[in-house]
Amino acid sequence: MTLPAVDRGVLMSVAYRLLGSVSEAEDAVQEAYTRWYALPGPRRAEIVSPTGWLVTTVSRICLDVLGSARARRERYVGEWLPEPVPTSTRWTSQAVSDRADDPADRVSLDESISMALLVVLDSMTPAERVAFVLHDVFAYTFVEIGDIVGRSPQACRKLASSARRRVRERGDDHVPSEERTRIVTAFKSAWESGDLTTLVELLDPDATAITDGGGRASAAAEPIKGAERIARFILGVRQRQPTMTVQTTTVNGQPGLVVRDEAGQVLAVASARIANGRIEHLWAMRNPEKLTAW
C-alpha cells in the first residue's frame, strides 16, 4: 500500500512537538516507517487509516524516547533548550486535526510550536506531554490516547488537565503579532547600536535569559536573571564579535532573531516570550548541532 505524501509532514508535526528536537523527531518517524513496512502485506491492507496507525506508532516511540530523556539531559553540558525551527509552514499540517472535537481547550498549531510552550512541555511528564499534544493540539480522543500511553481514558483526561494547568500557569501568551514584531525589532536595533538603556527598557525587570551551547559553543552556564544583567551580557557578545549581523526572522512561528558571523555562518537563533509590552524570557540557541536547519 502506498502511503500519502502528506504522512511524513504529519508525523514530523507530531513528533517535533512531542520531543522538541528535529533530529530525534526524524529518527522517530523513520522508525515508524520501518515498522510499517515490516508488517506483512495482508496486515497493512487491513489497516483502514495508515496515517492514524503511523501517528499512533510515532507517539509510542516518542513516549519511549521521552522516558529516557531525563537521564540524557542530566549529562547535557549547560542549559538544555528545545531545537528552534525556521518558519512554521512545514510544522503545521492540518491533516490529523480534522477530527471529532472534544469539549476542551484547543491550541493552534502555530501556538503549539512556540518556544515558550515547548519549554513548558519539557517540564511535563512524558505521559502528560503526549496527552496534551495529541488531545489539545491534534484533537485525538482520550480513548485513542489511552491506547497509546497504556492508560484509561479517564486517566488520560486527568493527564491532559494537569498539563493544561501547567500551560496556564506560565501566563497568557496571546500577544498580537504586530506587537511581537515591534518589540523584537526594537530589541535588534538597540542591540546593534549598543543602546543599554533601551535594551533594559525592553526587558522585564525580572526577565530571564537562557543560552544553550551544549558544550559546543560558548554560552552562559546558568540562566541570566534581571534586565540589566541580560542587556550587559548581550552587549558583551556584540563587543566580542563586532562583525556579527542580527536579522529578524520567524522562529517557531513567532518573530525572533538570527545572528550570523561575517561569513554568513549562523552563530545563534533567539526567541522571546513577551508579556505586558516587554520581554520576559529570552532563549538563545548556540549549539551548532541544533542549528542545522538554519
Secondary structure, DSSP 8 states (H G I E B T S, - for coil): ----THHHHHHHHHHHHHHS-HHHHHHHHHHHHHHHHHS-HHHHHH-S-HHHHHHHHHHHHHHHHHHHHHHHHHTSSS-------B-SGGG---TTT-S---SS----TTGGG-HHHHHHHHTS-HHHHHHHIIIIIT---HHHHHHHHTS-HHHHHHHHHHHHHHHHHT------HHHHHHHHHHHHHHHHHT-HHHHHHHEEEEEEEEEE-TTTS---SS-EESHHHHHHHHHHHHHH-TT-EEEEEEETTEEEEEEE-TTS-EEEEEEEEEETTEEEEEEEE--GGG-TT-
